[in-house]
Each structure stands twice: as structure tokens, then as C-alpha cells.
Amino acid sequence: MSDHEQGLRLFGKTIPLYLQILVALVLAVVLGIALGAGNPSPQSAEIAKDLALPCTLVLKALRALATPLILLAVLHAFLTTNIPGRSGRRLAILLVTNTTAAILIGLLVANVLRPGTWEKINLAGSGEAINKQFDPWGLVDSGVPDAVLKPLVDNNVIQLIVLALSFGIVLRAIKAQQIEEGKTGYQALEHVITILFEAVVRILSWVIMLVPIAVFGIVGSTVALKGFSPFKALAAFVIAVVLALSLQTCYYLIRVHFGSWVSPRLFLTGGIDAFLTAFSTDSSVATMPVTFRGLLEKVGLRESSASLGALVGSNFNNDGTALYEAMSALFIAQVIGLNLNLEQQFVVILTSIFASVGAAGIPEAGLVTMTLVFTAVGLPTQYIALLITVDWFLDRCRTVINVMGDMTVSCLLDGKEPKSEREPDLEEAFASEVD
């Protein structure tokens, strides 16, 4: 969601969300120092504990919205996105490959740097982490829900995605069959799903508007009760995430260099407008027109390749968010002293991939789907409150990676031969033959 949509209007001017959060951070630090900065009086300690309430409410709202939001997002993407069959299969393979690579890079950096070990953080009322053991057969067995609505109640991401993909594939097939037969019965359900999806997103936008208040409360409470020591770990986490995103950028450039005719230099110069737009608007969906135009006019891709990667892929591609969620889970596990073994990290990989499906157009998608990833590996979701304090910056960084991932897919779909002036667009030619 763009800043224009989330901005707070004051004296006729719009204050962007990130600026609201920065102001909230400064005020929270001042308040935390006034309340004791790690050595509060009994009365100040009670006030500090109450300050965390808005953040608790925001997290509860995010957990409540996560499952219906992902379900509707996947169904909406399947019903409204036009994907050619053969190109669609290749597109799906590229998206899964890039997302998996992003998660593996994130886990590698988190395991090597171990930012969560820089400082132990204990949040009051956070509860105990549940050390879930990896059971492959149990994972398969738990993938099928006992009841259709049970995944929505239990926040079970595996069951939720199985349910969403099953209904999405079937509804898409029914839609295609009805279009072929000249029927329009599918339109009613498509409209209902679209309206429900837009309604939930609008409710989520209300919750996101409360994030500055949540940041003010949790930072003020943390500074007052713990001082500034907890933020050492957060600083290390920010550095680790930025490093991982940089490595993901290198991965994209290598894939583009060896898998397409586009040079890394042309890729970066042609996408500079899209990258700046993504960072400033914090929205890959708002950046779509800029990305598409850059791929066509500055990079010189075929229109079919640019549209599949930038327009279609953006509805499913969320590499930066998947990387961030995986690193966040490992970071919080390190913070609370819980070592996730390789088998448990495999669960993180699976849930991060599934949670990122169809979430590209959701505002603050990382915070929303992170609750599902944490629940899958038994981590207390209360610790997401700490990540909210730095999410406003990291969200912009990972949005740039999401857009860069869309561009990479477009370049790979375009192949190793550039389009000449006289060469017809193969997809357009194929479409005309079908018509």
C-alpha cells in the first residue's frame, strides 16, 4: 500500500506512514528515558507495561486477519490473473526457484551472523516457545484439515495453502470451462471474492494506521523497562537482513547474466526508476506500471515477457518478504535461546514459501504472514512487536527486492536472444493463431 493511502492528513497535508513511525520512535525514546531507561520506579514500571497494550492489540488483529487474507488473496489471484498455459508453467517454476533461493540465503546469513545472540530479550507475557520437532509424515498428515474452516481458526498455514490452492485451481478450471461454453455463472463468485478481498484489505489498512501508536508503545515500554540493550540485537538484525537482500540481488544478476540476453548493467540501469518507486511507495503493486514500462522501453524485452513477469508475476512473487520472514523466525529463535535444527528450519522454508503465495499486493505483507510462520514452528508471536520497530525500513528494502525479482523473471522468460525489430512477438503470434 502506498504512503498516499496510508498517510495521516494534518493541516491539509499528508504525513506518510514511515514519517509517523519515525516521530513515534523519537517520542517513545524520550518517554522511555523519562520513565527510567532500564531502572524504572514501581509506578513507572506499571505505566511502561501498559504502554505495550496497543502493540498487543495490533498483533492480535494481524493474527486474526492473516488467514482469511491469504485465502482470499490466493483465490483472487487464481481467478483474476490471465496466465498462458506453457508460459505459466515456466513462470511458476521460476517463481518457486527464486523464492526458495531467497529463503536459503536468508537462513544462511542468519545462521552465520546469528544476530539474535547479540542480546537476549525477554518480553513480559510473551509465553514459552514450543519446541516443535520435525515429523515429515506428520507434516503430510496435518496438511489435510479435519474441517474446511479449521485452518482459519488454527492459523495453520500448511492447511490454509492446501485449501486455497485446491479451491483456486478448481475455480480457475471451472471459469475456463464456462468461458469456453459461453457461460457467465463464474462472474458472481469472482465478484464476491474480489469484494471480500478488498474489504479485508481495507480493514487491514485501518490496522496498519495504528502501527505508529503500536511502535510508540512498545519502544517506550522497552526503553523504560530494559533500557537500550535490546536494540543491539535489532541493529544486528537490520544489518543481517540488508546483507541477505544484497546477496539476493547478486543472485538475480547472476541468473540474468547466464539465463537471458540482458546484461546486469542494462538490468540495473533499466530498472532504476522501478527500484526508486518501490522504495518510496513501499508497494510492488503501485510500482507495476513503472516496472512494466522500464522493461519494455529501457531494457527492451518482448511485451509478453514483460507482462508475465511484471504484471502476472507480481501477484505471486514475494521473494524479499519470504527471505525476511525466514530470517525473522530464526532471529527470534536465537533471541529467546531456542536453537532451530535443520529439520525445523526446513519447516520455516516450507511455511515461508506458502505464506508468500499471493501476498504481493497486501500492505505490510511481511507482518501479516509472519504470524503464520511463527505459529508453524512454535515461536511466540508476541516478539513480532519488536520487529515492528524496524519493519518500516526493512519493508521498503524487501519491496525493492520483490520488484527486482519480477524483473528477473521477465528477463529469464525473454530468453537468450534479444527481440529484433522485425521479429514477431511469439506469444502474440501464438495468441493470434488461437483466435
ABEGO torsion letter per residue (X at the ends): XBAAAABBBBGGBBBBAAAAAAAAAAAAAAAAAAAGGGBBBAAAAAAAAAAAAAAAAAAAAAAAAAAAAAAAAAAAAAAABBBBAAAAAAAAAAAAAAAAAAAAAAAAAAAAAGAAAABBBBBBGAEBBBBBBBBAAAAAAAABBABAAAAAAAGBAAAAAAAAAAAAAAAAAAAAAAAAAGBAAAAAAAAAAAAAAAAAAAAAAAAAAAAAAAAAAAAAAAAAAAEAAAAAAAAAAAAAAAAAAAAAAAAAAAAAAAABABBAAAAAAAAAAAAAAAAAAGBAAAAAAAAAAAAAAAAGBBAAAAAAAAAAAAAABBAAAAAAAAAAAAAAAAAAGBBBBAAAAAAAAAAAAAAABGAAABBGAAAAAAAAAAAAAGBBAAAAAAAAAAAAAAAAAAAAAAAAAAAAAAAAAAEABBBBAABBBAAAAAAAAAX
